[in-house]
């Protein structure tokens, strides 16, 4: 299977146009981007959507002055008595809007008084129980995502987070958004098969692949690892820099490979410590530092790079990245 013939490749190439389309309608977020009176938001999501909520926490707390908390469905389902969510805002992230545990969790939170917003990539409300339940729907695009691994919908979730921060606090420049679209367009215009040149052989034979990032790049690290697992059946894990140094680094050897995800410029101090630890262990690594684009917008560019590598690794192993064996688009965990 040629990389360019996959549905995943088609979705990745579509990303710049979809980012641009979302930007045109971004002012609608003034009505749907809810938060409590004291600027607090609760987030819930699974898989890639859960990784997007991690990005939201970093961006909204550091850039938009909004306290951001995570909801873990199990604690909601097992709560011995009702929790007081009156006046609180809950955002539910789901690519399909069909994840039964997320729908059930949101239903319970709303019964306890929460207002809700659903962030999905499903325009048809008849097929989107989460958006119907929430009443406020932040639609990422009208372009269905058919492959199991979320690529364009994940980046669009990050994009929605950035636009929400802008609507709430005006913390960015309009050019940050337009420049990111231009850079993404340039990135997806290059031949996909070129991804990983110079280190791909080393990556392919790695027994374990780690992704280490800090702040918003932690979310990219987590989702990159997920895509390597889904598309290429790789044993891959994502970490924050601090997490990685608190034990996981001890599992990495000369037979593994680690990506250090950096916003560009000199490596931050915590990533320098990771680099030093890997040097001491003889573990191969690659610094992925963005030469263009403003932080945290350049997280999206790093994400595209990692998705292309996962696509190439899957193809090199003779795997179909669009439909990995044993996985489904909508995971029934409830």
Backbone as numpy.savetxt, mean C-alpha at the origin, in Angstrom:
# Nx Ny Nz CAx CAy CAz Cx Cy Cz
5.06 -17.08 -20.58 4.23 -15.88 -20.58 5.10 -14.62 -20.58
4.84 -13.71 -21.55 5.57 -12.45 -21.59 5.00 -11.50 -20.54
5.91 -10.77 -19.89 5.49 -9.85 -18.85 4.47 -8.85 -19.38
4.73 -8.32 -20.58 3.87 -7.29 -21.14 2.46 -7.79 -21.44
2.29 -9.12 -21.53 0.98 -9.69 -21.86 0.12 -9.93 -20.62
0.66 -9.73 -19.44 -0.10 -10.03 -18.22 -1.08 -8.90 -17.90
-2.14 -9.26 -17.21 -3.09 -8.25 -16.74 -2.45 -7.34 -15.70
-1.52 -7.90 -14.94 -0.82 -7.09 -13.93 -0.02 -5.98 -14.59
0.67 -6.31 -15.68 1.43 -5.29 -16.41 0.49 -4.22 -16.96
-0.65 -4.63 -17.46 -1.63 -3.67 -17.99 -2.09 -2.72 -16.88
-2.35 -3.27 -15.71 -2.80 -2.44 -14.59 -1.72 -1.44 -14.18
-0.46 -1.89 -14.16 0.63 -1.00 -13.76 0.79 0.13 -14.77
0.68 -0.18 -16.05 0.81 0.86 -17.08 -0.33 1.88 -17.00
-1.43 1.47 -16.44 -2.61 2.35 -16.35 -2.52 3.32 -15.18
-1.59 3.10 -14.27 -1.54 3.88 -13.03 -1.49 5.39 -13.24
-0.61 5.94 -14.09 -0.55 7.41 -14.20 -1.87 8.03 -14.63
-2.54 7.41 -15.57 -3.83 7.95 -16.02 -4.87 7.94 -14.90
-4.87 6.86 -14.11 -5.85 6.76 -13.03 -5.55 7.76 -11.91
-4.27 7.99 -11.65 -3.90 9.02 -10.67 -4.41 10.39 -11.13
-4.24 10.66 -12.39 -4.68 11.93 -12.96 -6.19 12.06 -12.88
-6.90 10.98 -13.20 -8.36 10.99 -13.13 -8.85 11.26 -11.71
-8.22 10.61 -10.73 -8.63 10.83 -9.34 -8.40 12.28 -8.94
-7.28 12.84 -9.36 -6.97 14.23 -9.01 -8.05 15.18 -9.52
-8.60 14.90 -10.70 -9.63 15.78 -11.26 -10.87 15.84 -10.37
-11.18 14.74 -9.69 -12.35 14.71 -8.83 -12.04 14.83 -7.36
-10.82 15.24 -7.02 -10.37 15.22 -5.63 -11.16 16.16 -4.72
-11.78 17.20 -5.28 -12.51 18.15 -4.43 -13.75 17.51 -3.81
-14.19 16.38 -4.36 -15.33 15.67 -3.77 -14.99 15.14 -2.37
-13.69 15.05 -2.06 -13.27 14.58 -0.75 -13.70 15.52 0.37
-14.02 16.76 0.03 -14.46 17.71 1.04 -15.73 17.22 1.74
-16.53 16.41 1.02 -17.77 15.88 1.57 -17.59 14.50 2.19
-16.67 13.71 1.64 -16.56 12.31 2.07 -15.42 12.05 3.04
-14.41 12.92 3.06 -13.23 12.69 3.92 -13.52 13.14 5.35
-14.20 12.29 6.09 -14.64 12.66 7.43 -13.55 12.41 8.48
-13.61 13.18 9.53 -12.83 12.94 10.75 -13.62 13.54 11.91
-13.29 13.14 13.12 -14.05 13.63 14.27 -13.75 15.10 14.52
-14.54 15.71 15.39 -14.36 17.13 15.69 -12.98 17.43 16.26
-12.44 16.45 16.99 -11.09 16.66 17.55 -10.00 16.07 16.66
-10.32 15.89 15.37 -9.37 15.47 14.34 -8.77 14.09 14.65
-9.65 13.13 14.80 -9.26 11.74 15.02 -9.95 10.86 13.98
-9.23 9.85 13.48 -9.78 8.91 12.50 -9.41 7.49 12.92
-10.33 6.55 12.70 -10.06 5.13 12.89 -10.03 4.46 11.52
-9.12 3.50 11.36 -8.92 2.84 10.08 -9.05 1.33 10.21
-9.63 0.70 9.18 -9.71 -0.76 9.16 -9.49 -1.24 7.73
-8.72 -2.32 7.58 -8.45 -2.90 6.25 -7.62 -4.16 6.40
-7.64 -4.99 5.37 -6.87 -6.23 5.35 -5.93 -6.25 4.14
-4.87 -7.04 4.22 -3.99 -7.23 3.07 -3.40 -5.92 2.58
-3.44 -5.70 1.27 -2.93 -4.45 0.70 -3.66 -3.25 1.26
-4.97 -3.39 1.46 -5.74 -2.29 2.02 -5.29 -1.98 3.45
-4.91 -3.00 4.19 -4.36 -2.77 5.52 -3.03 -2.05 5.45
-2.22 -2.39 4.46 -0.95 -1.68 4.28 -1.18 -0.21 3.93
-2.23 0.05 3.17 -2.56 1.43 2.83 -2.97 2.22 4.06
-3.61 1.57 5.03 -3.98 2.28 6.26 -2.73 2.68 7.06
-1.68 1.87 6.96 -0.42 2.23 7.63 0.17 3.49 7.01
0.11 3.58 5.69 0.56 4.79 4.99 -0.27 5.98 5.46
-1.59 5.78 5.59 -2.47 6.86 6.03 -2.08 7.36 7.42
-1.76 6.43 8.30 -1.38 6.84 9.67 -0.17 7.76 9.65
0.86 7.35 8.93 2.08 8.16 8.88 1.81 9.53 8.26
1.08 9.56 7.13 0.87 10.81 6.41 -0.07 11.72 7.17
-1.18 11.20 7.67 -2.17 12.05 8.32 -1.67 12.59 9.67
-0.88 11.79 10.36 -0.37 12.28 11.65 0.78 13.26 11.47
1.65 13.03 10.51 2.82 13.90 10.34 2.53 15.13 9.49
1.57 15.03 8.59 1.33 16.14 7.65 -0.01 16.85 7.86
-1.00 16.16 8.41 -2.35 16.74 8.46 -2.89 16.91 9.88
-2.06 16.70 10.89 -2.49 16.93 12.26 -3.68 16.10 12.70
-3.77 14.88 12.19 -4.92 14.02 12.47 -4.47 12.74 13.14
-4.91 12.51 14.37 -4.59 11.28 15.08 -5.27 10.11 14.37
-4.52 9.06 14.13 -5.02 7.95 13.33 -4.81 6.64 14.07
-5.91 5.93 14.32 -5.90 4.69 15.08 -6.31 3.51 14.21
-5.80 2.32 14.53 -6.15 1.11 13.80 -7.24 0.33 14.53
-8.17 -0.18 13.76 -9.19 -1.09 14.26 -8.77 -2.52 13.91
-8.77 -3.42 14.88 -8.54 -4.84 14.63 -9.88 -5.56 14.78
-10.43 -6.07 13.69 -11.78 -6.64 13.73 -12.01 -7.65 14.85
-11.01 -8.46 15.16 -11.22 -9.48 16.19 -11.65 -8.86 17.52
-11.00 -7.77 17.90 -11.35 -7.14 19.17 -12.75 -6.56 19.14
-13.19 -6.12 17.97 -14.55 -5.58 17.84 -15.57 -6.71 17.95
-15.29 -7.82 17.27 -16.23 -8.94 17.30 -16.30 -9.58 18.69
-15.19 -9.54 19.43 -15.14 -10.21 20.72 -15.41 -9.28 21.90
-15.70 -8.01 21.62 -15.92 -7.05 22.70 -17.06 -7.52 23.61
-16.80 -7.56 24.91 -17.79 -8.05 25.88 -18.97 -7.10 26.02
-18.76 -5.83 25.72 -19.83 -4.84 25.81 -19.60 -3.79 24.73
-20.63 -3.06 24.33 -20.49 -2.05 23.28 -19.42 -1.02 23.60
-18.67 -0.64 22.59 -17.65 0.40 22.73 -18.24 1.73 22.24
-17.84 2.79 22.86 -18.41 4.10 22.53 -17.68 4.71 21.33
-18.31 4.65 20.17 -17.75 5.26 18.97 -18.57 6.47 18.52
-19.42 6.96 19.39 -20.25 8.10 19.03 -19.38 9.30 18.66
-19.65 9.86 17.50 -18.90 11.02 17.03 -17.57 10.70 16.40
-17.21 9.42 16.33 -15.94 9.02 15.74 -16.08 8.73 14.24
-14.99 8.84 13.51 -14.98 8.60 12.07 -14.17 7.35 11.77
-14.76 6.42 11.05 -14.08 5.18 10.66 -13.97 5.11 9.14
-12.76 4.87 8.68 -12.52 4.66 7.25 -12.26 3.17 7.04
-13.00 2.57 6.13 -12.83 1.16 5.80 -12.23 1.05 4.40
-11.05 0.47 4.31 -10.35 0.31 3.02 -10.56 -1.11 2.52
-11.02 -1.24 1.28 -11.19 -2.55 0.66 -11.23 -2.38 -0.84
-10.33 -3.06 -1.55 -10.29 -2.92 -3.01 -11.64 -3.26 -3.63
-12.23 -4.35 -3.21 -13.47 -4.83 -3.81 -14.73 -4.32 -3.13
-14.60 -3.94 -1.85 -15.77 -3.57 -1.07 -16.58 -4.77 -0.63
-16.00 -5.97 -0.78 -16.74 -7.20 -0.49 -16.17 -8.01 0.68
-15.07 -7.59 1.26 -14.46 -8.38 2.34 -15.46 -8.52 3.49
-15.94 -9.73 3.75 -17.03 -9.89 4.72 -16.67 -9.47 6.14
-15.41 -9.70 6.55 -15.06 -9.30 7.91 -15.00 -7.79 8.06
-14.56 -7.08 7.02 -14.50 -5.62 7.07 -15.91 -5.04 7.07
-16.79 -5.62 6.25 -18.19 -5.17 6.22 -18.84 -5.39 7.58
-18.66 -6.58 8.15 -19.28 -6.90 9.44 -18.73 -6.02 10.55
-17.42 -5.76 10.50 -16.79 -4.91 11.51 -17.34 -3.49 11.43
-17.42 -2.96 10.22 -17.92 -1.59 10.05 -19.38 -1.49 10.51
-20.16 -2.51 10.21 -21.56 -2.51 10.62 -21.69 -2.38 12.13
-20.84 -3.10 12.85 -20.87 -3.06 14.31 -20.42 -1.69 14.82
-19.39 -1.14 14.23 -18.89 0.16 14.64 -19.93 1.26 14.40
-20.63 1.16 13.29 -21.68 2.15 12.99 -22.84 2.01 13.98
-23.14 0.78 14.36 -24.19 0.56 15.36 -23.80 1.18 16.70
-22.51 1.30 16.95 -22.01 1.91 18.18 -21.83 3.42 18.04
-22.26 3.98 16.92 -22.29 5.43 16.78 -21.31 6.05 15.81
-20.46 5.25 15.16 -19.43 5.81 14.27 -20.03 6.26 12.94
-19.46 7.33 12.40 -19.69 7.70 11.02 -18.67 6.95 10.18
-18.97 6.71 8.89 -18.10 5.85 8.11 -17.86 6.38 6.70
-16.69 6.01 6.17 -16.35 6.25 4.77 -15.71 4.97 4.24
-16.11 4.56 3.05 -15.55 3.37 2.41 -14.63 3.81 1.27
-13.44 3.22 1.22 -12.47 3.50 0.16 -12.34 2.23 -0.67
-12.92 2.23 -1.89 -12.91 1.01 -2.70 -12.65 1.33 -4.16
-12.45 0.28 -4.94 -12.25 0.42 -6.38 -13.43 -0.20 -7.15
-14.58 -0.31 -6.50 -15.77 -0.90 -7.13 -16.85 0.18 -7.29
-17.12 0.54 -8.54 -18.07 1.63 -8.80 -19.52 1.19 -8.69
-19.79 -0.08 -8.90 -21.16 -0.60 -8.89 -21.60 -0.87 -7.45
-22.47 -0.02 -6.92 -22.89 -0.17 -5.53 -23.64 -1.47 -5.29
-24.26 -2.02 -6.33 -24.94 -3.30 -6.16 -23.96 -4.42 -5.84
-22.71 -4.23 -6.21 -21.66 -5.22 -5.97 -20.70 -4.77 -4.86
-21.09 -3.75 -4.12 -20.18 -3.14 -3.15 -20.89 -2.94 -1.81
-21.03 -3.99 -1.01 -21.74 -3.87 0.26 -21.09 -2.90 1.24
-19.78 -2.75 1.17 -19.09 -1.85 2.10 -19.49 -0.40 1.84
-19.49 0.00 0.57 -19.85 1.38 0.22 -21.32 1.65 0.53
-22.18 0.66 0.26 -23.60 0.83 0.58 -23.80 1.05 2.08
-23.08 0.28 2.87 -23.21 0.38 4.32 -22.70 1.72 4.83
-21.53 2.14 4.36 -20.90 3.36 4.86 -21.70 4.60 4.52
-22.26 4.62 3.31 -23.01 5.81 2.88 -22.12 6.87 2.27
-20.86 6.88 2.61 -19.88 7.78 1.99 -18.88 6.90 1.25
-18.73 7.15 -0.03 -17.89 6.27 -0.85 -16.80 7.08 -1.54
-15.56 6.74 -1.27 -14.42 7.32 -1.97 -14.00 6.31 -3.03
-14.42 6.56 -4.25 -14.16 5.65 -5.37 -12.78 5.93 -5.95
-11.95 4.91 -5.98 -10.57 5.08 -6.46 -10.51 5.22 -7.97
-11.29 4.40 -8.68 -11.32 4.48 -10.14 -12.51 3.69 -10.65
-12.77 3.81 -11.94 -13.80 3.00 -12.59 -13.16 1.90 -13.44
-11.90 1.62 -13.17 -11.16 0.59 -13.90 -11.03 -0.64 -13.03
-11.77 -1.71 -13.33 -11.71 -2.92 -12.48 -10.31 -3.51 -12.44
-9.95 -4.02 -11.27 -8.66 -4.68 -11.11 -8.90 -6.19 -11.07
-8.50 -6.88 -12.12 -8.79 -8.31 -12.25 -7.75 -9.22 -11.61
-6.45 -8.92 -11.70 -5.45 -9.80 -11.06 -5.67 -9.89 -9.55
-5.23 -10.98 -8.97 -5.39 -11.17 -7.53 -4.59 -10.13 -6.75
-3.34 -9.92 -7.11 -2.48 -8.97 -6.40 -2.88 -7.54 -6.73
-3.14 -6.74 -5.71 -3.56 -5.35 -5.91 -2.35 -4.48 -6.24
-2.36 -3.88 -7.41 -1.28 -2.98 -7.81 -1.83 -1.56 -7.96
-2.64 -1.34 -8.98 -3.14 0.02 -9.19 -4.06 0.47 -8.06
-4.86 -0.44 -7.51 -5.77 -0.02 -6.43 -5.00 0.35 -5.17
-3.88 -0.32 -4.90 -3.07 0.04 -3.73 -2.49 1.44 -3.89
-1.92 1.72 -5.05 -1.34 3.05 -5.26 -2.43 4.12 -5.23
-3.60 3.81 -5.75 -4.70 4.77 -5.70 -5.16 5.01 -4.26
-5.07 4.01 -3.42 -5.37 4.23 -2.00 -4.37 5.20 -1.38
-3.09 5.04 -1.70 -2.08 5.98 -1.21 -2.35 7.39 -1.74
-2.76 7.45 -2.99 -3.07 8.73 -3.64 -4.26 9.42 -2.95
-5.28 8.62 -2.61 -6.44 9.16 -1.91 -6.04 9.69 -0.53
-5.11 8.99 0.12 -4.61 9.44 1.42 -3.90 10.80 1.29
-3.06 10.93 0.27 -2.34 12.18 0.06 -3.30 13.32 -0.25
-4.29 13.06 -1.10 -5.26 14.11 -1.43 -6.11 14.48 -0.22
-6.42 13.50 0.63 -7.18 13.80 1.84 -6.39 14.71 2.77
-5.10 14.43 2.92 -4.25 15.29 3.74 -4.24 16.71 3.18
-4.24 16.82 1.87 -4.25 18.13 1.22 -5.57 18.87 1.47
-6.68 18.14 1.37 -8.00 18.73 1.61 -8.11 19.20 3.05
-7.59 18.41 3.99 -7.70 18.74 5.40 -6.80 19.90 5.82
-5.59 19.95 5.27 -4.63 20.90 5.84 -3.84 21.72 4.82
-4.00 21.44 3.53 -3.23 22.19 2.54 -1.74 22.03 2.72
-1.31 20.83 3.12 0.09 20.62 3.50 1.02 20.40 2.31
0.45 20.23 1.12 1.28 19.97 -0.05 1.06 21.06 -1.11
1.85 20.99 -2.16 1.68 21.87 -3.31 0.92 21.11 -4.41
0.17 21.84 -5.20 -0.54 21.20 -6.32 0.47 20.53 -7.25
1.66 21.13 -7.39 2.67 20.56 -8.27 3.20 19.22 -7.77
3.09 18.95 -6.46 3.52 17.66 -5.94 2.72 16.54 -6.59
1.44 16.78 -6.80 0.57 15.78 -7.40 0.85 15.64 -8.90
0.90 16.76 -9.60 1.12 16.70 -11.05 2.51 16.16 -11.38
3.51 16.54 -10.59 4.86 16.04 -10.84 4.95 14.53 -10.62
4.22 14.03 -9.63 4.24 12.59 -9.36 3.64 11.82 -10.52
2.57 12.35 -11.10 1.96 11.70 -12.26 2.95 11.63 -13.42
3.67 12.72 -13.65 4.66 12.75 -14.73 5.76 11.71 -14.49
6.24 11.63 -13.27 7.31 10.68 -12.94 6.81 9.23 -13.05
5.58 8.99 -12.63 5.01 7.65 -12.75 4.84 7.27 -14.22
4.43 8.23 -15.03 4.26 7.96 -16.47 5.61 7.59 -17.10
6.64 8.29 -16.70 7.98 7.98 -17.23 8.44 6.59 -16.77
8.11 6.24 -15.55 8.53 4.95 -14.99 7.87 3.78 -15.69
6.58 3.89 -15.98 5.87 2.77 -16.60 6.07 2.72 -18.11
6.68 3.76 -18.66 6.95 3.77 -20.10 8.17 2.94 -20.45
9.05 2.69 -19.50 10.27 1.90 -19.74 9.92 0.43 -19.88
10.73 -0.34 -20.61 10.48 -1.78 -20.74 10.47 -2.46 -19.38
9.42 -3.19 -19.10 9.28 -3.82 -17.79 10.38 -4.85 -17.52
10.85 -5.49 -18.57 11.84 -6.55 -18.39 13.18 -6.02 -17.90
13.38 -4.71 -17.93 14.64 -4.13 -17.47 14.73 -4.04 -15.95
13.62 -4.21 -15.28 13.62 -4.08 -13.83 14.57 -5.07 -13.18
15.41 -4.57 -12.31 16.32 -5.44 -11.58 17.63 -5.75 -12.27
17.91 -5.09 -13.39 19.18 -5.35 -14.08 20.35 -5.06 -13.15
21.29 -5.95 -13.12 22.48 -5.77 -12.30 22.45 -6.54 -10.99
21.25 -6.87 -10.51 21.18 -7.62 -9.26 20.12 -8.71 -9.29
19.46 -8.89 -10.45 18.31 -9.81 -10.51 18.72 -11.26 -10.23
19.88 -11.68 -10.72 20.31 -13.07 -10.48 20.47 -13.33 -8.99
21.01 -12.36 -8.30 21.19 -12.49 -6.85 19.84 -12.54 -6.14
18.92 -11.72 -6.61 17.58 -11.69 -6.03 16.86 -13.01 -6.27
16.99 -13.54 -7.46 16.26 -14.75 -7.83 16.66 -15.95 -6.98
17.92 -16.04 -6.59 18.37 -17.20 -5.83 18.25 -17.00 -4.32
17.78 -15.82 -3.89 17.66 -15.54 -2.45 16.63 -16.46 -1.80
16.98 -16.99 -0.65 16.04 -17.83 0.08 14.98 -17.00 0.81
15.37 -15.82 1.25 14.46 -14.94 1.97 14.72 -13.51 1.51
13.64 -12.76 1.28 13.76 -11.39 0.78 13.11 -10.44 1.80
13.87 -9.46 2.23 13.36 -8.49 3.19 13.21 -7.12 2.55
12.24 -6.36 3.04 12.00 -4.98 2.59 11.96 -4.11 3.84
12.83 -3.13 3.91 12.93 -2.29 5.10 12.71 -0.84 4.72
11.74 -0.20 5.38 11.46 1.21 5.15 11.11 1.90 6.44
11.11 3.20 6.44 10.75 3.97 7.63 9.62 4.92 7.28
8.76 5.22 8.26 7.64 6.11 8.01 6.74 5.55 6.91
6.27 6.39 5.99 5.40 5.92 4.92 6.03 4.79 4.09
7.35 4.75 4.04 8.02 3.68 3.30 7.87 2.33 4.00
7.51 2.33 5.26 7.21 1.08 5.94 6.00 0.41 5.29
4.99 1.22 4.92 3.81 0.67 4.24 4.19 0.10 2.88
5.08 0.78 2.16 5.54 0.27 0.87 6.32 -1.02 1.05
7.13 -1.08 2.10 7.89 -2.30 2.38 6.95 -3.47 2.64
5.93 -3.25 3.45 4.98 -4.32 3.77 4.25 -4.79 2.52
3.82 -3.84 1.69 3.06 -4.25 0.51 3.94 -4.87 -0.56
5.17 -4.41 -0.66 6.10 -5.02 -1.62 6.33 -6.48 -1.26
6.53 -6.75 0.02 6.72 -8.13 0.46 5.48 -8.97 0.14
4.31 -8.39 0.34 3.07 -9.11 0.04 2.99 -9.46 -1.44
3.37 -8.53 -2.31 3.31 -8.78 -3.75 4.33 -9.84 -4.17
5.50 -9.85 -3.55 6.48 -10.88 -3.86 5.96 -12.25 -3.43
5.25 -12.30 -2.30 4.66 -13.57 -1.87 3.55 -14.00 -2.81
2.68 -13.06 -3.17 1.52 -13.40 -3.99 1.92 -13.75 -5.43
2.71 -12.90 -6.05 3.04 -13.09 -7.47 4.10 -14.15 -7.70
5.15 -14.14 -6.87 6.34 -14.94 -7.15 6.59 -16.06 -6.15
5.68 -16.28 -5.22 5.83 -17.33 -4.21 7.16 -17.22 -3.46
7.57 -16.00 -3.22 8.83 -15.76 -2.53 8.57 -15.64 -1.03
9.54 -16.10 -0.26 9.46 -15.90 1.20 9.95 -14.48 1.46
8.99 -13.55 1.55 9.32 -12.13 1.63 8.59 -11.48 2.79
9.30 -10.57 3.48 8.73 -9.91 4.65 9.10 -8.43 4.64
8.16 -7.59 5.12 8.40 -6.16 5.21 8.58 -5.73 6.65
9.42 -4.72 6.87 9.70 -4.26 8.23 9.90 -2.74 8.24
9.64 -2.15 9.41 10.19 -0.82 9.65 11.66 -1.02 10.00
12.45 0.04 9.89 13.88 -0.08 10.20 14.08 -0.51 11.66
13.32 0.10 12.57 13.46 -0.24 13.98 13.08 -1.69 14.25
11.98 -2.13 13.64 11.53 -3.52 13.78 12.61 -4.49 13.33
13.19 -4.18 12.19 14.18 -5.08 11.59 15.37 -5.28 12.52
15.80 -4.21 13.16 16.96 -4.29 14.05 16.63 -4.95 15.38
15.34 -5.03 15.72 14.92 -5.65 16.97 14.69 -7.15 16.78
15.63 -7.83 16.16 15.54 -9.28 16.07 15.56 -9.88 14.68
14.67 -9.44 13.76 14.62 -10.10 12.45 15.94 -10.13 11.70
16.77 -9.10 11.86 18.05 -9.06 11.17 18.87 -10.32 11.46
18.66 -10.91 12.65 19.41 -12.10 13.02 19.13 -13.31 12.15
18.01 -13.29 11.43 17.66 -14.43 10.58 18.26 -14.33 9.18
18.82 -13.17 8.83 19.30 -12.95 7.46 20.77 -13.35 7.32
21.06 -14.03 6.20 22.39 -14.57 5.94 22.85 -14.17 4.54
23.98 -14.74 4.13 24.52 -14.49 2.80 23.63 -15.04 1.69
22.70 -15.90 2.06 21.82 -16.52 1.07 20.53 -15.75 0.85
20.41 -14.61 1.51 19.18 -13.82 1.43 19.42 -12.50 0.71
18.38 -11.67 0.67 18.49 -10.37 -0.02 17.56 -9.39 0.66
18.01 -8.14 0.80 17.21 -7.11 1.48 17.18 -5.83 0.64
16.00 -5.24 0.56 15.83 -3.93 -0.06 15.72 -2.87 1.03
16.51 -1.82 0.92 16.41 -0.68 1.83 15.70 0.44 1.07
14.48 0.77 1.48 13.66 1.75 0.77 13.85 3.12 1.41
14.35 4.06 0.63 14.69 5.38 1.15 14.08 6.46 0.27
13.68 7.59 0.88 13.10 8.67 0.08 14.09 9.39 -0.81
15.37 9.10 -0.69 16.38 9.75 -1.52 17.35 10.56 -0.68
18.46 10.94 -1.30 19.48 11.66 -0.56 20.24 10.72 0.35
20.96 11.27 1.34 21.69 10.41 2.29 20.73 9.48 3.02
21.19 8.27 3.30 20.35 7.33 4.05 20.07 7.86 5.45
18.82 7.79 5.90 18.51 8.18 7.28 19.30 7.31 8.26
19.47 7.82 9.46 20.33 7.16 10.44 19.91 5.72 10.73
18.57 5.48 10.84 18.15 4.12 11.16 18.41 3.15 10.01
18.29 3.63 8.77 18.62 2.75 7.63 20.12 2.54 7.52
20.91 3.51 7.93 22.36 3.32 7.98 22.73 2.21 8.96
21.99 2.16 10.07 22.23 1.09 11.05 21.86 -0.27 10.46
20.78 -0.31 9.69 20.39 -1.57 9.02 21.47 -1.97 8.02
21.94 -1.01 7.24 22.99 -1.27 6.25 24.24 -1.83 6.92
24.62 -1.24 8.04 25.80 -1.70 8.77 25.61 -3.14 9.26
24.41 -3.43 9.77 24.13 -4.78 10.28 24.18 -5.80 9.16
23.69 -5.42 7.97 23.71 -6.34 6.83 25.14 -6.55 6.34
25.94 -5.48 6.33 27.35 -5.60 5.95 28.08 -6.57 6.88
27.79 -6.47 8.15 28.45 -7.34 9.13 28.06 -8.80 8.93
26.84 -9.04 8.45 26.37 -10.40 8.25 26.66 -10.92 6.85
27.11 -10.03 5.98 27.38 -10.43 4.60 26.12 -10.64 3.78
25.01 -10.05 4.21 23.74 -10.20 3.50 23.68 -9.22 2.33
23.44 -9.71 1.13 23.30 -8.81 -0.03 22.10 -7.88 0.15
22.23 -6.65 -0.33 21.12 -5.71 -0.22 21.18 -4.72 -1.38
20.08 -4.03 -1.55 19.97 -3.01 -2.58 19.29 -1.79 -1.98
19.92 -0.63 -2.09 19.31 0.61 -1.64 18.44 1.15 -2.78
17.16 1.29 -2.51 16.23 1.86 -3.49 15.90 3.27 -3.03
16.60 4.24 -3.59 16.44 5.64 -3.20 15.93 6.44 -4.39
14.88 7.20 -4.16 14.28 7.98 -5.24 15.09 9.24 -5.53
15.47 9.40 -6.78 16.25 10.57 -7.18 15.36 11.76 -7.53
14.07 11.49 -7.73 13.13 12.55 -8.09 11.84 12.38 -7.31
11.08 13.46 -7.22 9.80 13.39 -6.53 9.91 13.78 -5.07
8.89 14.48 -4.58 8.90 14.94 -3.19 8.43 13.82 -2.26
9.04 13.75 -1.12 8.61 12.83 -0.07 7.35 13.41 0.58
6.30 12.62 0.85 6.19 11.17 0.70 5.61 10.70 -0.62
5.46 11.62 -1.59 4.89 11.25 -2.89 5.74 10.21 -3.60
7.06 10.27 -3.40 7.92 9.33 -4.10 7.79 7.89 -3.59
7.03 7.71 -2.51 6.69 6.34 -2.10 6.00 5.59 -3.23
5.18 6.30 -4.00 4.44 5.65 -5.09 5.39 5.17 -6.18
6.46 5.91 -6.41 7.43 5.52 -7.43 8.20 4.28 -6.98
8.58 4.25 -5.70 9.25 3.06 -5.17 8.34 1.85 -5.23
7.06 2.07 -4.97 6.10 0.97 -5.01 6.00 0.38 -6.41
5.96 1.24 -7.42 5.92 0.75 -8.80 7.17 -0.07 -9.11
8.33 0.41 -8.69 9.58 -0.32 -8.93 9.52 -1.72 -8.32
9.02 -1.82 -7.10 8.97 -3.11 -6.42 7.95 -4.04 -7.08
6.83 -3.49 -7.55 5.83 -4.32 -8.23 6.39 -4.88 -9.54
7.18 -4.07 -10.24 7.79 -4.55 -11.48 8.79 -5.67 -11.20
9.52 -5.55 -10.11 10.46 -6.62 -9.74 9.72 -7.91 -9.39
8.61 -7.79 -8.66 7.82 -8.97 -8.33 7.28 -9.62 -9.59
6.86 -8.80 -10.53 6.35 -9.30 -11.81 7.44 -10.05 -12.57
8.64 -9.49 -12.61 9.77 -10.13 -13.28 10.17 -11.43 -12.59
10.15 -11.43 -11.26 10.53 -12.64 -10.54 9.52 -13.75 -10.79
8.25 -13.41 -10.83 7.22 -14.40 -11.13 7.42 -15.00 -12.52
7.67 -14.12 -13.49 7.87 -14.59 -14.86 9.10 -15.48 -14.97
10.17 -15.14 -14.25 11.40 -15.94 -14.31 11.20 -17.33 -13.71
10.19 -17.48 -12.86 9.89 -18.76 -12.24 8.76 -19.51 -12.94
8.32 -18.95 -14.08 7.27 -19.61 -14.85 5.91 -19.55 -14.19
5.68 -18.54 -13.35 4.42 -18.42 -12.62 3.52 -17.38 -13.29
2.23 -17.55 -13.11 1.25 -16.59 -13.61 0.98 -15.57 -12.52
1.47 -14.33 -12.65 1.30 -13.34 -11.58 -0.14 -12.87 -11.43
-0.95 -13.06 -12.47 -2.33 -12.59 -12.43 -3.22 -13.45 -11.54
-2.91 -14.72 -11.48 -3.79 -15.65 -10.77 -2.98 -16.68 -9.99
-2.33 -16.25 -8.90 -1.49 -17.18 -8.13 -2.31 -18.35 -7.58
-1.72 -19.51 -7.61 -2.39 -20.71 -7.14 -2.75 -20.59 -5.66
-4.00 -20.91 -5.34 -4.44 -20.92 -3.95 -4.92 -19.59 -3.41
-4.86 -18.52 -4.22 -5.30 -17.21 -3.76 -6.53 -16.76 -4.55
-7.33 -15.90 -3.94 -8.51 -15.36 -4.59 -8.55 -13.84 -4.44
-9.29 -13.21 -5.34 -9.38 -11.75 -5.30 -10.05 -11.27 -4.03
-11.13 -11.94 -3.65 -11.82 -11.60 -2.39 -11.57 -12.73 -1.42
-10.90 -12.44 -0.31 -10.55 -13.46 0.67 -11.65 -13.56 1.73
-12.20 -14.76 1.87 -13.27 -14.98 2.83 -12.69 -15.42 4.15
-12.45 -14.46 5.04 -11.83 -14.77 6.33 -12.83 -14.67 7.47
-14.11 -14.50 7.14 -15.10 -14.31 8.19 -16.36 -15.10 7.86
